[in-house]
Amino acid sequence: MNGARVLIYSHDTFGLGHLRRARAIAHALVERYSRLSVLILSGSPLIGSFDFKARVDFVRVPGVIKLRNGAYTSLGLHIELDQTMALRSSIIEHTAITFAPDVFIVDKEPWGLRGELKTTLPQLKENGTHLVLGLRDVLDETIALTAEWKRKGAFEALPLYDEIWAYGLPEISNPLKDMPLPEGIMEKTSFTGFLPRPLPQFTMPEAWPEITESKFLLVTPGGGGDGAGLIDWVLSAYEMPGNNLTPALIVYGPFLPPETRDAFETRAAKISNVQTLVFDARIEHFMAKSAGVVAMGGYNTFCEILTHDKPALIVPRMNPRKEQLIRAQRAETLGLCHMLIDPMEAGGAPRYADTMADALRLLPQMPKPSAALPAGALGGFDVIADCLEPHLGRARRRG
């Protein structure tokens, strides 16, 4: 296995989910295999904010952001989107061919963002690279996902892949269920279990927020780009006179618009049992110390909740995808969390502060996920490493 190499593609157009999943997989693999190198291709502007283990590195391609209406635009460069995509595609192709990975893991998008892997995938396939498509446990409701994949031609990409991994359990969701798949696709699809998020041993927050020195709730909308509704609702509960709620640490996320964050900061400054942070790449430490978690239920946050065994209140985003709603509904059915529907997301009804306050008051007494977690639910990294072992070092052996 000398000189074994894995390349991971993470398109990163909105939030931090894809990058954090790619980083977690990379770290687990180099921990398991001492002579393995992992390179991550990412479009995230925040990739440099994260620590990486030895033998894990990244190449950042020009950023693209997905707007709430589903359209894309260049993130940092003042050039046309088509030019940005051409740059990305060229960097990805040349990196992949030069790096010559034994295994190429593609996150979520079969052809990559706007088809940017269409030249890279066939070349790597011809060179003998083992191609893997990694899917989170829930992608979207079947009708919407089928229409999206037909529009993108994604079904035509699936036969190129040697394996398809679903990072979850069939008890919660099969991301490809009822899809019009090419023949043989389900036979090469396997469920890994969820990807656990142990505390990173090589990083610690330099200074704990004062509120974390005693019992507190962690409120996190992930990257924060679509988290304003959750934060507004939580703050309204704490603004109630004599709220008598467990103190809260609100971590806004780096993509919450600055003007929105400033308005929340003005409100939070008047509440004695609320403290805020913009962003911390080591949020696992806060979760591990918390008495409970309030979140939107994105994949990475859900894995952290399970890993650190925290009572959780999930307020799922419902637009433009139903991913978080589906995950929260099925997790609540299994007894892994409690779900609260945002009435404004569901149809424009007002958010009542006392509804959120009641849910927050109950949160620390809720059962922990471990009381209902199926056996092997957090074994994702072991399954992935076992699946990859026969393919590591093949490129070097061929050379």
Secondary structure, 3 states (H helix, E strand, C coil): CCCEEEEEEECCCCCCHHHHHHHHHHHHHHHHCCCEEEEEEECCCCHHHCCCCCCEEEEECCCEEECCCCCEEECCCCCCHHHHHHHHHHHHHHHHHHHCCCEEEEECCCCCHHHCCCCHHHHHHHCCCEEEEEEECCCCCHHHHHHHHHHHCHHHHHHHCCEEEEECCCCCCCCCCCCCCCCCCHHHEEECCCCCCCCCCCCCCCCCCHHHHCCCEEEECCCCCCCHHHHHHHHHHHCCCCCCCCCEEEECCCCCCHHHHHHHHHHHCCCCCEEEECCCCCHHHHHHHCCEEEECCCHHHHHHHHHCCCCEEECCCCCCCCHHHHHHHHHHHCCCCEECCCHHHHHCCCCCHHHHHHHHHHHHHCCCHHHCCCCCCCCHHHHHHHHHHHHCCHHHHHC
